[in-house]
Amino acid sequence: MKPTNPEDPNLPVWLDDEACPVSCTEKVKVLNENYRELRQLAQDTLEDGVLMGCSEAQLRELFHELIDSLKTDYGNR
């Protein structure tokens, strides 16, 4: 059975590089909050774009490209 996020089953379980759940409560809390905020911003942007006549398919493609283009300066820890 897939593990569920104890705070909200609709959120992912945050994993480290060894596929073990992140156990620090404060880290999980921050990750959950950031995920919720990003999801809401993406939802609002998608809806705004569609209401302004943009192609939903193009918006989704651009969102994927945006996420795929993100880089971190921290590397794998």
Protein Blocks (a to p, Z undefined) as FASTA:
>chain_A
ZZddfkbmkbccdddfkopacfbfklmmmmmmmmmmmmmmmmmmmmmmmmnopafklmmm
mmmmmmmmpccfklpZZ
